[in-house]
Amino acid sequence: MVLTQKQKDQFWREGVLVVEDAVTSDQLAELRGVFADWVEESRGHTDDYGETMDGRPRFDLQPGHSAAIPGLRRVQSPEEVSDVFANTMRAARTVDMCVELIGPALRFHHGKVNSKMPGTATAVKFHQDFPFQPMTNDDIITCLLFLDDVTLENGPLEVVPGTHKGPIYSHWHGGRFTGAVADSVKDEHIGNLVKCTGKAGSVCLMHARLLHGSAPNKSDKPRTLYITTYYAEDAIELSPNHLPSRLTHEIVRGEASGRVRCTPYNLELPEVPTDTSFFAQQEQS
C-alpha cells in the first residue's frame, strides 16, 4: 500500500492530501530539465505557440512575457510531446495513490504544466474542477506534482477543506462561462483557506469538487506544477474534454469493465474554451 489508512481518511474528509516523494529524484530531475528547455524555447516567441490536437496553442504565455523575462505559464498536454512526462503520467507513485482512493481501474483524463515564474502576477481565481469536466460520477482526482519547492510566498494552491462534499457552484456569470465561482462564494469561505506547500517531488491530491485557487508568485523562486487528472474507469464524460489529447481515456491501471456508474448531482454544462487555456476565461471575468 502506498497510502496509510490515516492518509486515505484525511483525503475523503478534507478532499485534499499532500504526500512527499511522489516521484524519484531522477524522475523529478528529468521533468525539471524538460520544462527548463521549454522556458528557454519560449524566449523566442511573442505569442502563444505550438498546436494541440484541437488546433489551439500548446504553449501559453502570460501577459508581459518577453525574451528577457519569460512567462511560460502553461503547457497543454505535455505527455504528447515529451516521453518524460508521458512516462511520469503512467508510472509515478501518484497513479498508485489514486488507485487506492478511487480504483481499482483508472483512466487518464488530461495533463498540463502550470508555472508561475518569479514575480509574476498570474493568479488563479477560485473554482472547482468538476464543472469543467462533468462525468457520470465524481470519482476524479486532480494531482498536482510539485516540480519546485512550493512555499507560502511563491503562489501555493489554496483550498477550502471539505467543500468537495458541498454544492457544485455555478461558474457562469452574466451569460458567460468565467471559469470561476462568484465573489460571494469565495467571501463565504475565505476564513477557511489552507495553503498547500511542500518540497519538490511532493504531490497534492485534490478531489475534483474541492474549491480552490492560488495567489500570484511574489517571491524570487519559480512555482511549477505538473498536473494530471485521473478518474474511475466506470465514469463517462458528459461534455467535450477541454484539453483533448491522444492519451485521453487511456487505462493506466486495471482493465475496462464495460460498465458505467452514475451518481446524482446537477450542474450547468461548461463552455469549451477557444483560447489557449482557461486563464483567458478567468481574465475575462
C-alpha angles and dihedrals in degrees: 000000000000098000127048120233088250091057092048091050090050092051094053092042097047104019092232138074132176115209126183126227098024089156133027121258089253092052090049093050091050093050092048091048094053092048092048088055090052091051090053090048091051091062088075094058133074098186136037109288146181123054136254125204092271092053100255122125115274097207116060118201119200121230110278095032114153140162089258095047109024118203107191100164103168142019113195118220096348089179089073094060103030129055088198092061093040092053092048091050090055104034111029119116084246090077092055090049090055091048089057090051104040106003165078088144119031137185131200115240107180144320138213143162117235116191136179112198117211113291095004121149098218111130129175115227118225115278145136121246097219096072087059092052111024114185136175090268133017102233090126127132128195110209117203110194113198109229088176132033105276113217137174089260104049100063106276125192111274116206139179105224116225097020090112085077093052136071126316101241126219116258092187118097128170091358094305133103100237099177091233140085122247118279088244090062092052091046090053092057103030092106092058100053119136122194116220112218134164147136124290111281094038121117131215111213110204131183111237092239095053116118110238148148139157141232130234121280105257095172135084091246127086122241112207126173131189103211123197128174123208129183139191110275092237094061122097127201117252097193136029115288110256091212105034116189136173086247096053112126093015110154106237097176133019128359138291112273100194088227136109126212121204129196126188121258138117132220143152112268114248128243115246108237120242094191124078095272146343089274087081091052091052093045089059094052 
